[in-house]
Amino acid sequence: MLSALFQDLRYALRMLWSKPGFSVAAMLTLALGIGANSAIFSVIDAVLLRPLAYAHPGELVSFRENQSAPDLDDVAAANRSFEQIGGEANALMAWTGGETPEQLRVGQVTGGFFSALGIGAELGRNIQPADDVKGGPYVVVLSHALWQERFGADPAVVGRTMPLADYVYTIIGVMPAGFVSPQTQAQAWTPAHVSNDGTTSRDVHFLRTIARLAPGVSIEQAGAEMAVIDRQLAERYPAENRNRHTELVPLKERVVGASRAALLVLFAAVCLVLLIACANFANLLLARACEREREVAVRMALGAGRARLVRQLLVESCLIALAGGALGALFAWAGTQALVALRPDGLPRLGEIGVDPLVFAFTAAVALSTGVVFGLYPAWAAARVEGTRGATAGRAQQGMRGAFVVAQLALALVLLVGAGLLVRTFWNLRGVDPGFQAAQLLTFRVELSDTRYRTIAEQTRFRSAALDALDALPGARAAMVSELPLSGESLDHDFLVEGWPPVAPGDEPSVETRSVLGDYFAIMGIPLRAGRGFNATDLNAGAPLVGIANEALVRKYFPGVDPVGKRVRWAREDAPHWITIVGVAGDVHHFGLDQPDRPAVYSPYPQTEPWKRWMTFVVRTRSDPLALATAAKQAIWTLDPQLPVTKLRTMQVVAAESFAARRFEMLLLALFAALAVTLAAIGVYGVIAYTVAQRTREIGVRVAVGARMRDVVRLVLGGGLRLALLGIGIGLAGAFAATRLMSGMLYGVAPADPATLAAVAAALLAIALFACWLPARRAARVDPTEALRYE
């Protein structure tokens, strides 16, 4: 058996070598489909299939809602469902150990965080419960990358100190290479109770919580116990916990997040591309089988059995498929590198994406399966030959080739419709008015030290001096805001309106709070719909508290009422501090161009809490904003050389980044659709060209008896048109069903948008007709004398 297989392989290699054009075309066709499939599979494997890189990751759960530090301490003490529990908060901390000050992404973690993940340090140790206490030591654990990049991978780094946020932290450990926090991109970790002022407040919910289930405890049992603990906390602390309900989800689900649906759509798309490539491959094999009818007949006459012939032809198709798979693996590697280089926003586990042995095994399995499944019918059809030509078999093969073309066009249309809908979505997002004028606007972020800027007065002096320095730059006007539009950053607070009926503590509505300084609304181009902006009097110490509401707040809480002059206050204050609404600002798309603004109150920075030390400067320029970037940084460093200046970019870049994930999805699906249409067009051309070649004698007879060129063209185009219309009809039905799965990826366009369906169908029909016209033109030029001698 083994010797026979080797004989088949040698014969297959000789036959493929004798027809290099056919062999290369078949291999390239499959390589494109398999390569695209394997590249996306590498992403699916890294993001969705591979377990999280923690000890026993199936035991890890996440709390969907953030927790306050006191609540987390109470949960840790009261529960019996969790073996370990910990929390982490994102923070940006100034580090002045380099040539210029910079901000590090720091995870502020509780003492049980690393224990819950089951991860130890590569050097030294990680943070323990004894470290995470108020007044505890200032210690820090480095990520492996930070250790290499900033400390030269010094093995004696443990025990050294580093300045963070004006405090001196002692390095106690380095985490292993590849370790990342489940829900942050931290470069270092510090104890939460030491590093965060909010750990004593029960209504500051800043900790992303992770817990490890105790042995034998299911997530449902843990959720039932958490419901009991939630009720107990609500009874003891109604103002902060009345309406809080803890939902547990597997940690992997929390990490993967919304990327799952988009990745599955993309994987479905490349599977369709692969099917189209396979249909092309099968058509090539069928055409090759027709050419080899005489050879097969002779071999059968000499005693070869059908089973042997089928096996021989299957070996050839598998050999082509495996060669295409090997080339596809190279395409997959290049495609994966390109995907990682694009760094799609919001895609988790990006550092784990790569072509590993599992991806190679997947590629080999797909290639071998393709060779067997799509080579079986052509091999069987070739082995059915009874004589030199089988008319019935020929018609069956011709019908099968037509069926493959119909399938290709149908699948290509589904992909084209999906790509068209995403293009429409992207176009719609680009046309959304963000509520401000993004052109010629430079933005950057600064956060003040909590040791050198403790009071409002100290902070106001720096902010005012910074705005004066920026205003002094040529052609510049500057202002600042705490949460930049489209940044995704937000801070909310429960509030009450004067004159409302009493509201139970914990039932108050919530509103976004944003602080500004300078002529922010004019510089951003945000219109004031009513009332006035902030003036110099509002900035004086002891001035009455004032605020500017956005339109979303007015619509929700003051419908049909002029809000100017109304008063609001923050809930649960020790002493009420009423804020008078002096103006109404237009809404901005703060959370994304596809998301409406939430109710918000803007306040002057001098009237905010002293712990709100962060700010984003917005600088309106007369020319290219980036031309002032260096001067803007120097203006800040002249006032305080220890302050990092981060996130320096134009507002147009901020707007573009807000829908970067949608652009990434659109580009990939459009690329797959273009590949699918190209393969489908080649398939149509190949089948029609082969049909013309087979009917050359018939066409010659028609021309000889008086058929004109247009009659021949019409004859050939008619056959192609029937196939195209059937494929497009089936594709429209498939697209109508398939695009329902994309509804969450669309904006401003329905999944079954008639205009998109009609435009895509017309475009695909035109492409198919062009692919048919090329062989039709050749058929019309047939010389009757030569055609009648055609065999």
N, C-alpha and C positions, 0 to 999 in steps of 0.2 A: 504493500500500500504506500509506504514511504517513498520507494523508488518510483512508483507511478506518479506520485505528487511532484517529485523532482523533475520527472520527464515533462509533466504538464507545465511546470514553471519555466523550463528551458524553452519549450515550444512557444509559450506565451510571450517570453521576452523576444524571441525571434520575430513573432508576428507583430508585436508592438514596434519593434525597431524598423520593421519594413514599412510601417505607416506612421512616420513621425508626426505628420500634421494632425492626424486623428488622435494620436496619443497625447500630444502636447495640449490640444484643445480640450480633451476630456479631463486631463490632470488640472489645468488652470481653472476650468469650470468648477470642479469640486474643491480646489484649493481656496477659491474665493468664498464659497459657502461654508466650508468647514472652518476656515480661518476666522471669519466673522463670528461663527458660532462659538468657537473655543475662546476667543477673546472675551466675549460677554460672559461665557461660563466661568472664566477665571474671576470675574467680578462677583458673579452669583456665589461662587464657592467661597470667596473670602468674606463676603458680607453676610450672606444668608445661611450657607450650609455649614461652614466651619465653626466649631464650638469656640466660645470666648476663651481667651488665653489666661484663664484663671483656674484655680484648683476647683475641681468638681463644679463646673459652671452651671449645670442643671439645677443646682441647689440654690442659686442666687436669684433673688427677687428685688424689684425696685418699687419704691412708693411713687405713684404717678404724680402726686402733689408734693411740692417742697415742704419741709418741716422746719419749725423753729427749734433752736437748741434746747430750750426747756422741755418742749413736747417730746423731742427725741430722747432726752434723758428719762422722761417718765415712761415712754414706751419701752425703752431698754430695761427698766426696772420691773415693769408690770407684766411683760409678755413671757410666755413659755414656748412660743412657736419658733423663735429664732435662736440659733446657736450663737451668732454674732450679728451686730448691727452697727452701721457707721454712716457718716454723712460727709459730703464734700460740697464746698462752695467755690465758685469762680472768683478770682480776684486778680487785679493788676497791681503789681508792686514795683516801685522804682528801685533799680539796681544801679549803683554808681561805681561799680568795680571795673568798668571798662573805660575806653577813651572818651566816650560821651555817655550821658545817662540814658538808660533804656528801661523799658517796662518788661517784666517777666510775667508770664501767665502762671499764676500760683494757685494750687488747690489747697484751700483751707479745710483740713480734715479733722474729724473727731478721732478719738483714740482707738476706736474699733474699726476704722475704715480698712486698713490694710489686713487686719485679721479676718474681716468678713470676706475679702477677696482671696485670702489664703496665699498671699504673695509676700515673700521675704525680700530683704535688700541683698544686692550683690556685694556691696561693701558696707560695713557697719551695720546699722539697724534702721528700721523704719519707726514711725511715730507710734507711741504706746499710750494707753490711758493715763499714765502718770505724767506724760508731757502735756496732755490736753486739759489743763486746769487754768482758771483765771489766776494770773500772777505767776504762771509756770515759766519754764525756761524758753528762751527764744532759740528754737532749733529748726533746722530745715533739712529736708531730704531732696537730693538732686535727681532729675531724670538722667538716664544714661547719655542722651544726646547733649544735654547741658554740661554734664561732666566732661565729655569729650571736647565740645566746642569752646567752653569758657575756662576750663581748668586743665586742658591738655591731657585728659585721662590720667591725672596724677593719682597713683594708688594710695598716696598718703594724704588724700584730701580730707578724710574724716578727721575732725578736730579743728580744721581751719575755720575761719570766720568769713562772712560776707555781709556787706551792708544792704539791707532791704528796708525800704520805706523809713529811712533814718534810724532804724534799729540795727543792732549788730546780732546776726544770727549765727549760731554754730552749726556747721555741717555735721550731721550724725550718720548719714548714709547715702548710698547711691543705688537706685533701682536697676533691675536687670535691663539689658537691651531689649527693645520691643515692648516693654511694659507701657501701657497708656491707661489713663483713667477711663472708666467706662463711658462717662458722659462729658468729659472735658478734654482739653488739649494742654494740660498743665505741663510746665517745664520744671516745676519744683513744688514741694508740699510743706506746709507749716501747720502747727496745731490751730484749730479753729478758735478755741476759747482764748488763746493768747493773741491771735492776729486779728480778730474780728470784734468790733465794738458791739455788734448786734446780738451777741450770744446770750445776753441776759434778758432780752425782750421776747415775750411769748408771741407777739403778733408780727415778728419779723421772720418770715418763712423763706430762708435762704439756703437751706441744706438739701441737696439731692441725696436721698437716702437709699442705701443698699443693705440688704439683710441676707443672711445665710439660713436657710430653713434647718431646723433641728431634725435629727434622724427620725424618719417615719412620719413627718408632718408634711401634709400636702399644702399647696398654695391656697386651696379652698378653706382648709382648716385654719390656716394662718389669717386669712381674710376674715373669717368669722370671729376669731379672737380680737382682731383689730377693730371690728365694729363695736365690740363690747368696750374696748379701751377708749375708742372715740366718744362713746356715750358718757363714760366716766369723766373724761377730760372736759366735755361740754358742760357737765353738771358742776364741776369744780371751777372752770374758767369760762363762763358763758360768753363774756364779751369777746374773747379771742377764738373760742372753739365751737360756738353754737352750730355753725353750718359746715363744719369740716368733716369730710368723710374720706378715709384712707382707702385707696384702691391699690391692690397689689398686682403687679404684672411681672412676668419673667424678665430678668435683666436683659436677655438678648433681644426680646421684643422692644424694650425701651431703647436699646442702642440702635437697632436697625431702623426703628421709627418709620417715617413716611417713605423711606427709600424703597421699601419692599415692592409696592405697587408699580413704581416706575421701572424698577429693574426687571420685574416679571414681564411687563409690557415689552421692554427692549429684548428680553430673551425670546419671547414669542415672535417678535419681529425677525430676529436672526434665524429662528427655526423655519419661518416661512421662506427666507432667503435660501436656506439650505435645501428645502423641498424644491424650490424652483431650480436650483443648481442640479439637484438629483434628477428632476424631470428632463433637463437638458442632457444630462449624462445618459439617461435611458434612451433618449431619442438618438443620440450619437451611436449607442450600441445597436439599436434597431437598424439604423442605416447601414452600419458596418455588417450586421447579420445578413441584410439583403445582398450586399456586395459579395458575401461569402457563400451564397447559396450553392454555386457550382462546386466549390471546395467541399462543402458539407455533404453534398450528394455523392461526390466521388468517395469520400471517406466512408459513408454509409454503405456504398456499393462494395467496398473492400472489406466490410465486416464490422466496422465500428458501431457500437451500440449507442442508443440515444443517451443513456445515463453517462457514458464516457464523454460524449460530445458536450452535454450540459455541464459536466464537471470541468472539462477543458475550458469552455467559454466563461464559466464562473471564475476560474483561476485568473483568466485575463482581466475580467472586470474588477476582481478584488485587487489585483496587482496595480491597476490604474488607480483604484480608490485609495490604496495605501500610499502610493506615490503622491497623489493629491493631498492626502492627509499629512504627509511629511512636509510638503510645501505649505499646507495650511497651518501647520504648527509654527513655521517661521512667520507667516502673516499674523498669527495670533500673538506671538511674542512682540512683534512690532506694534500691533494694535493695542496691546495691553500697556506697553510703554507710553504710547500716545495718550491713552486714557488717563493714566496716572499723571502725566505731564500737564494735562488740562486741569487737574485738581478740581473736579466738579464740586461746587459748593454744597455742603450738606451731606455728602456721601460718607458714611461712617467707615471705619476700619481701612482707610485708604492705604496706610502703610503695609497692610497685609496682602494687597493685591499683587499677583505675579503668576507667571506660568510655572507651576510646580509639577511634580510627578503625577498628581491626580488629574491635572489639566491635560498632560500628555496622554495619560491612559484614556481620558474622555475622548480626546481627538482620535486616538487609534480605534477605539470602540465605534465611534461615529463613522470613521472611514471604512472599517471592515463591514459594518452593518449596511452601509450604503452600497458597497460592492456586491454584497449578497442579495439584498432586497431589490435593488434597482437593476441588478444584472441578471436576475433569475428569469424574468419574462423574456428579455431578448435572447438569452441562451436557450430557453425552451422553444421560443419561436423559430430560432435558427435550426434547431434539431428536429423540427416537424417536417422538414423538407422531404417530399416524396420523390421528386424528380428534379430536373434542372430548374424548373420554375413551378411554384405553386400559386395559382391565381387566388384561391381562397385564403391561403396563408398570407399572401401579399396584401389582400384587402384587410385582413384582420390586423396586420402590422400597421398598415396605413391608418386604420381607425384608432389604434392605440397611440400612434404618434400624434394624431389630432387631439386625442384626449389629454395627452401630456401638455400640449400647447394650451388647450383650454384651461387646464389646471394652473399652468404658469401665469397666464394672464389674470385669472381670478385671484391668485395669491398676490401678484404684483399690485393689483388694484386695491386690495385690502391695505397693503403697506402704504401705497400712495395716498389713500384717504387718511390714514393715521398721520402721515407726515404733513399732509395738507392742513389737517385740523390743528396740529401743533404750530405750523407756520402762521395760521390765522390767529392762534392764541398769542404767539410772540408779537405779531403785528399789532394786535389789540392792546397788549400791555405797553408797547412802545408809544401808542397813541393816548394812553391815559394821562390826564392832567394830574400831576402829583400834588398840586396845591401850592407849589412854590416854583421859582425860576432857578433851574439848576445850572444854567450856562454861566461861565465866568465866576464860579464860586469855588474857593479853596476851603477845605475843612481839615482840622487836626484836633487831636484830643490831648488834654493835660489834666493831671490829677495832682492836687496839692498834698503835701505831706501833713500827716495828722499831728506831728510834733512841732512843726514850725508855723503851722497855720491853724491853730486850735480854735480861734474865735471868728465870729462873723466879721468883725472889724478888720482883722488881719487878712482874711480872705478877700474882702471887698477892696482893700488897698491894692492887693496884687492884681485882682481882676480889672480894676479901673486903670491901673498903670499899664497892664498888658494891652487893653483896648486902645489906650492913647498911643502906645508904641506901634501897634499895627496900623492905626489910622494915619500915622506919620509916614508910612511907606508910600511910594509914588502910586497914585491912583487907587488906593485901597480904602475900604470902609469895613469895619469889623464889628462883630457882635458875638454872643456866645449863648449856648443852650445846653441844658443838662443831658437831654436825650435827643439825638439828631434824628430827623425824619428818615425813614427807610433803614435805620440802623438795627431795628429789632429790639433795641434797648427800651426798657420801660420801668416805671416805678409807680405803683398805685397806692391809694389810701382810701379808707372808708370816710364818707363825709355825710353831713346833714345840711339841710336848707332851712333857714330861718322861717318860722311859721308852719313848718310841717308838723303833723301829729307826732307824738312821741314814738320812737322806734326802739325796739328791744336791742340791747347790746349784742352785737354779732350779726344783726339783720340789716345793718346799714348798707346802702349801695356803695359801689367802688368807683373811683374816678382816677384817671391818669394824672400825675403831677409832673409838670415840666417847669424848670427855672430858666430864666433868661436875663441877659444884661446887654445894654446897648440897644440900638435901634433894630432889634432882631427881626421884627415882622417886615419892616421896609427892606432890609438887606436881603432877607430870604425871598421877598416877593410874595409874602402871605398877606392877603388883603384883610383889612379890618372892616367887618360888616356893620358894626355899630359901636358907639361909644368912642373911647380914646385908647391910645397906647400908654405905656408907662412913661412918667416924666421924672425930672430930677428930684422933685419933692418926694416921690415915692421911695427914693433911695436913702433919704435921711434917716438917721437912727431915731427910733420912736415914732416914725411916720405910721399912719393907719395902714393896716394890711389891705392890699388890693390884689385883684386877680383878673385875668382875661380868660373867658370861657371860649371853647371852640363851638362850632355849630352843632356837632354831635351832642354835646352836653345840653345845649339849648333845646334841640329837638326832643330829647328824651325827658328832660326834667322841667323845662319851661315852655311847653307847647302853647303857642298862641299868646305868650306873655313876653313883654320886654324885660330881659334879664338884667339890663344895666341898672345898677342901684340895689339889686338883690344881694343878700348876704348868705355865705356858706361858711362852714367850719369843719375842721377835721374831727372825726368821731373819737370819743373816749379820751379827750384832753383833760388834764387835771383842772385847768381853768379855760373856759371857752375863749377862743381868739377868732373873732368874726372877720371874714375876708369879704370885702365889698367888690362885686363884679363891676369893673369900670369899662369893659369893652368886650366885643365878640370877634374872634378871629376865624378866618376860614379854615375848613378842615384840611389836613394834609394826609397823604397816604403814609402813615407812620410805620405800619407793620408789613408793608408790601403793596405793590401797585394793584394787586388783586384783592386787597383787604381794605375795608372802609376804616376811617378813623374811629377811635373810641372816645367817649366823653373825657374831656381833659380840662384842667385848669392850669394856666401859666401864671407864675409868680415871679417877682423880681428876686434875683439872687440874694440881695441883702436881707430879704424877708424869709429866707429858707433856713432849715436847720444847719448847724455848723458841721454836721457829719457829711453833708452833701458836698464833697470836695472836688468832684469831677466836673469837667466842662468840655464841650466841643466848640472850638472857635469856628466861625464862618466869616470868610473874608471875601467881599465882593471886589473884583478887579475890573480894570478897563481892557485888559488884554489877556494873554494866556495866564491862568491862575498859577500854574506850576512854575512860572518864571519868578514868582515871589516866594517859592517854598523855602529856599535857603535863608532869605532875609527874614521870613516869618519865624523860623526856628531861632535865629540869632536874636530876634527881638525878645523872645521868651527867655533865652539863656542869659541875656544881658541882665534881666531882672532876677533870675534864679538859675544858675548854671547846673543845679542838681535835679531839675525837673525834666523827666523824659517827655519828648514830643512824639506822639504815636499816631497811627492811622492817618497819615498825611496823604491826601488824595483830593481829587476834584469831586464836586457834588454829582457830576455826570457819571463818574466812575461808581459812586455810591449807588446811584439809581440803576446803573447797568448790573451791578453785583446783586441787587435785590431780586432779579429774575435770572441769575446766572444758571441756576439749576434747570429752569425751563428751557433756556437757550441750549444747554448741554443735551437735554433730552431731544429737542427739536433737531439739532445737528446730527445726532446719531441716527435717529429714525429717518431723517431725510437721506442720509448716506446709505442706509440699508434699502430704502425705497428706490434710490437711484440705481443701486446695484441690482435690485430685483428687476427693475424695468429693463435694464441693459441685458440681463440674462434672458428675460422673457422675449425681448425683441430679437435677440440672437436665435432663440428657439423658434420663433415664428419664421424668421428668415431661413433657418436651416431646413425646417419641414417643407416650406413652400418651394425652396430651391431644389430640394431632393425630389419633391413631387414633379416639378417641371422637368428635371432630368429624367425621371421615370416615364414621363409622358411626351418626351421629345418626338418620338415617331408619330404619335397621335396628333401633336401640334403641327408637325410637318404635313401630314395628310390634310388637315384643316386648311392650312395655308395654300397647299397645292390646289384644293378645290375652290379657292376663292375667299377664304377668311381674311379679313383685313387686320391691321395691327391692333386697332382698338378692340376688335372682337377677341383677340388672343389675350390682351391685357385684361379685358373684362372677365374672361373665363378664369384666369389665374386669380385676379383680385376677388372674384366672387367666392372662391373656395376659402381664401384667407379671411374675407370679411365675415363669413358664417362662423368660423372658429373664433374670431375676435369678438363678435357680438355675443356669442354664447359664453365665452370666458368673462366678458365684462358684466353680463347679466348675473352670472353666478357670483362674481366678485362683489357686485353691489349688494346682493343679499347677505354675503358674508360680512362685508364692511358694516352693514346696518346693525348686525348683531355684535360684531367684535368691538366696535368703537364705544359701546356702552361701558366697556372695561376701562376706557380712558377718561371717563367723565371728570375724575378728580384732577386730571392734568390739564384741563381746558379752562379757558377764560373768554367769555364773550362770544362763544360759538357753541352750538348744540352738537352732540355726538353725531346726529344724523343730519347735519347741515346740508340742505338741498344744493346750495351753490357750490360747496366743496365737492359733493358727490358728482354733480353734473360736470364741473370743470375737470376733475380727475378722469372721469369716464371719457370725456371728449379728448383729453390729451393722450390717454392710453390708446384710444381708437386710432388717433392720428399716427402715433408711433407704430402701431401694429400694421396699419395700411402702408406706411412707408417701408416697413420691413418686407411687406408682400410685393410692393411695387418694383423693388430692385430685381427679383427673379422674374416678375411679370414682364419687365422691359426686355430682359434677356430672352425670354420666350418669344416675344413679339419679333425678335430679330433672327429667328431660326430660319436657316436656309433649307427649303423643302427638299432639295436634292440631297444634302447631307443628312437631313433628318430621316429620309426614307431608307438610307443605308445604315441608320443607327441600330445598334443591337443592345 
